């Protein structure tokens, strides 16, 4: 994931051997793929950057664009530096660690989380431990092994979290696979270096052997896999958010008529079950608009939407389906509490207080509810709840009325 590690690909040379201690540089003719990899990472960075500019709400794309840009910089530094240039070697390492952190952060913000503090701590301690002139300079073989273990350890806390997310969607399962693949590559590298000390020490900038190629290609493959997964993830996020926004009432922030239809479809597909319907219609709302203007009416609707979301949101799917009409499709698990929820709805609306010109307003609503029978459709339950609302308005408003019985034989009862 990200740029290949400077210390893994180019450990400090030790005295002795045919080419140890020589400050030679790679050339494009020697290691062409050392230039192709950063070019590909730059292209991924540009693609993610374009996505971030097109949709500023896709924060993951920003972190991904910065991460792959740093990965390209790290690889280029590693390709051009000399063996004994410890400053550039350290900068390449920092770019690698930063890339790891940014990739973890990109996937974490998709779930409105931050990278695990353990990941940040491991990367920070690793960057400090590899400062030029530290005791690790005297142990080049250990340095090569530790950098792989530091990277793997930094990824491990996020993998634990990602396991839980993987149960939610296919995209999260693919993300877990990509991160786990990177983790495994670091562990395997550490094992190979630990079992081949001479190989680790002889692996210099000009050691264009099969092991060098394999390690850099593995880095490229895990990096490309991560980039592709991130691109797919932000694309899916954009589609999901667009669909969610199309089902959200622009004024109140709760579901709209399209969200209601989607919930009904989900019930028909057996994805969930609506056990009851609660309908609420604000009393004398036309008078509110006439007296305070539509801006004042909008303030009332926003306050009602926020209030109902707070007190009812956890019990089902809340929607605004008309100018001043709100509906809650109650989850089947809470259907037995429909009467209590309807009463809470009436009281919560009556308790709303606004400031400014609306300070004297005392909003009320008629609330009707119907507990859905086994053979009844949601449309029939909605119709019964609406009938209960109309009865409440006929009886003086600010009422709760239940609709009891089967379709065609509904009895209305004031609560």
Secondary structure by P-SEA (a helix, b strand, c coil): cccccccccccccccccccccccccccccccaaaaaaaaaaaaaaaaaaaaaaacccaaaaaaaaaaaaaaaaaaaaaacccccaaaaaaaaaaaaaaaaaaaaaaaaaaacccccaaaaaaaaaaaaaacccccccccaaaaaaaaaaaaaaaaaaaaaaaaaaccccaaaaaaaaaaaaaaaaaaaaaaaaaacaaaaaacccccccaaaaaaaaaaaaaaaaaaaaaaaaaaaaaaaaaaaaaacccccccccaaaaaaaaaaaaaccccccbbbbbbbcaaaaaaaaccaaaaaaaaaaaaaaaaaccccccccccccccbbbbbcccccccaaaaaaaaaaaaaaacccccccccbbbbbbbbbbbccccccaaaaaaaaaaaaaaaaaacccbbbbbbccccbbbbbcc
